[in-house]
Amino acid sequence: MKWKRSERLVDMTYYLLEHPHQLIPLTYFSELYSSAKSSISEDLTIVKETFEEKGIGLLTTVPGAAGGVKYIPRMVEHEVREITRELIAELSQSDRLLPGGYLFMTDLLGNPELMNRVGKVFASAFGDQKIDVIMTVATKGISIAHAIARHLNVPVVVVRRDSKVTEGSTVSINYVSGSSRRIQTMVLSKRSMKSGQRVLITDDFMKVGGTMNGMKNLLEEFDCELAGIAVLVEAEHTDETLVGDYYSLVKLQEVNEKDRTIALSEGNFFQKGRN
């Protein structure tokens, strides 16, 4: 079957978008479309220019016999700010206020279109790093973890509070909750990760970072390396956080349970990006 150029461009673009951070040999496209490599290179140049012009991402070329092309998702700053504004507008609604200074976010975490965009934001921030695994703790952070993983093309592991028979043998640690200062437990299957992997940890909400610190300690048990931390919302705290290097999209500055008011601002994402 001989493909028209317009058909090749549509199909090639779809394939690249579905396989981020995967090196694809030019011979794959050449054989698929029964076209010369020179024609494929010209097509990829068109896709590359369009991706960059529209802020979709980067198309990098690796030369040589073992080379190929790789799509790296990117999100331009004005799109990130738009997402942040949407989150702040939604989270500022007084009926989201929960006892203890928490916010109801389940509906947002269950919104696939929004989570996909949030995932691309964090994937853009860590796109230049080697990430092998996304880690989160059950249950609220799972949708964010999968959204990031989709754009980095890596697996997700979920830390649980208690052991499940379906997990097989597990590793468990005790950690101190940053907000309540209580001793809690984290459990992860021994088959979840391999020694030496670089792990990005994420969650929906962070007060002082006790849960994040617990996951960091769990990584040490697996002889894995922390690649970064990404949180959707962080709470502004007078105390020092237990983790020092992380990305956040929204900061919860203050809640007044009596007046039912919520003060929010941009997180540190943009400041981190300038460092």
N, C-alpha and C positions, 0 to 999 in steps of 0.2 A: 504493500500500500504506500503510495506516494502522498506525503502530507503537503498541503499548501502552507506558505509561510505564516499566514494568519492563524491557521490551526496549530502549527508548531508553537507559536508564541503564547497562545492561550494555554495549551497543555503544559508547556515548559514552565510557565509562570505558576500554574497550579501545583505542579510537582515540587518546585522549589519552595513555595510557601508551606507545603505539607511536610517538608523535610529540612527544617532549619538546622544549622550547624552540622550538616552532613556533607562530606566531600563527595561530589558526584563526578565521576570521570566523564570527559567529553565523549568518549566512545559509547557510553550508555545512551546519550541522546542521539548520537550519530546512527547507532544501530536501530534504536527505537523508531526514528523518523526516516530511516533509509536516506540520510543526507550526508554530504561531505562535512568533515570537521570545520572547514572554512566557513560553511554556511551556518553551522551551529554557533561558531564563534561570533559571527555577525548578529545572530539572533540574541545571544547572551549579552552583547553590547547594548542592544536596544532595551532589554529587560533591566540591565544594570542602570542605565541612564534614567529609566522610568522610575525604578525603585528609589533612587537617590533624589530625583526631582520631587517625588510625591512624599518623601519621608517614610517610605515603607521599610527600608533597611539597606544593607550593603550587600553587594555581590562581589566576593573576593575570588581571585583566580590563583591557583597554585600551579606553577609551571612544572614541566618534566613528565616523564613516563607515568609516574605514580600520582600525578596532579589531577586537577579538575576544577570545579567551581563549587562555592559554598555560599549559601544565603545566611546572613546574620541579621536577625530582626533588630530594628532600631525605631525609637519613637522620638520625634522632635520635641523641643522644649514646650512649644505652645500647646501641643496635644497633652503633654503631661500636666501642665498647669490647668488645662480644661478639665481633665479627670479629677484633679485635686479640688477644683472649685465645685464640681458636682458632688464629690464626697462630702465636702464641708457643708454644702447647702442641705444635703440629705440628713447628715448627722446632727445638724444644729436644731432639728425639730424637737420640741420639748417632750413630746410623747415617747422619745427614744431613751429618756433618762431612766436608769435602773438603780435600785438601792446599791450603795457602796461606790457610787461614782462611775459605774459602768454604763455603756451604751448598747442599746439593742441594734445589732448589725446583721442578724441572721438573714433578713430579706436581701440585703446587699450582697452578702457572701453567696447567696443562692442565685444571683443574677448572672447567667453565663456570659452575656455580652460585656457587662461591667468587669467581671473577673478576668475575662480574656484580655481586656485592655490593661488592667492592673498587672496581670502577668507579663505582658509585653513591656510595661514600664520597668519592672524589676529585671527582666531578662536583658533589657537594653543596658542597664547599669552594670551587669555582670557578664556581658557578652564577650568582653576581651579576656576574661579569665577562664581557666580550666575548671569546669564544674562537672562533677561526676554524678552527684545525687542531690535531690532536694529533700530536706527533712522538716517535718512539722510534728506537732503533738495533737492527738485527737481531742476535739473534733473540729473546732471552728476554723483551724488553719488549713484544713485539707483542700478546700476549693482554691485557695490562693496558691498552695504548693503545686497543685496540678496545673494551674494556669501558667505559672512560671516554667514548670517542667515542659509544658507543651512548646514553649518558644525557645527553650534551651535544648530540647530533645534529649532529656535525661529522665531516669526513673525517680519515683517518689517513695520515701519510706515514712511510715507513720508511727510515732512513739505513742504508747498507750500507758494508762494509769495502772492497769492490772494485766496479768498474763492471761492469754487465751489459748485453749488447747490447739487451735488451728495454727498457732504461731510456731509450734515446735519448741525446741530449747531456746531460752531467752537470756538476755543480760539485763539485770535490774540495778538501779542506783537509787539512793536517797538524796534528796536535795531540799534546800530551804526555799520555800515560796517567798518571793520578794515582798509581796503586799501583806500577807497574813503572818509571815515568819513561822509558818508551820512546816514540819517535816513531811514531805510527800515523796511518792515513788514514781519512777519512770521505768518502763519495760520496753525492750526492743528485741525482736527475733535475731538470733545469731546469724541467720542467713541473709539478713537485710543488706549488709554492706561488706565490702572487702577491705582488708588492710591497705592503707595508703590512699584511699579515695579522698577527694576534696569535696566538702559538703557545704551547701548553702542552706541555712536554717531560716524558717519563716513562721510567722503567726499573725493572727488578725489584730491582737491588742497586746500592748506591753506596758505594764506599770513601772516597775523598777528593774525588770529583767530577770527575775528569779527562774522562770521557766526556760528562758533562753540560756541562762547560765547552766541550768540542769542539762539541757541538750548538749551544750559545749562539753560538759564533763562526761556525758555518755559517749561522745565521739572519741575521747581518750581511751575508753574501754575497748573500742574497735580499732584503735591505732589509726584513726582517720584525722584529717586536717580540716579545720574550719576555713571555708573560703569566703564567707560573708554572712550577714544577717539582714533580713528584710522584714519590716513590719508595716501593716497597713496603717494602724493608729498607735501612737505612743502617748502616754500621759505625762504631762509636765510635772516634775517632782522636785520638791525641795531637797530631798536626799539624792545622793549620787547613785546613778544606775549601776547595776551589777555587770552590765556589758558596756564597753566603751566605743565600739565601732559598729555602726549599723545604719541602715537606710530606713527612713519613715516617710510616708506620704502626707499624713495628717497628724497634727499635734493637738491633743485635748488639753487646753490651758487651764480651764476652771469649770466646775459645775456647782450650781447652787440648787440643792434639792428643795429648799423652801420656796424659792421663786421659780424653780424649774427652768433655769436658764443654762445654756451650754455655750462656752466660749471655745472656739476652735481656730486654728491657723494652719498654714503650710507646715509640713514636717521638714526634716533636714535634707530631703532629697536634692534640692537645688544647691544648697551650700556644699554638700558632699561632691556634687558633680563638678564644682568649680575648683576643688582642691586638687 
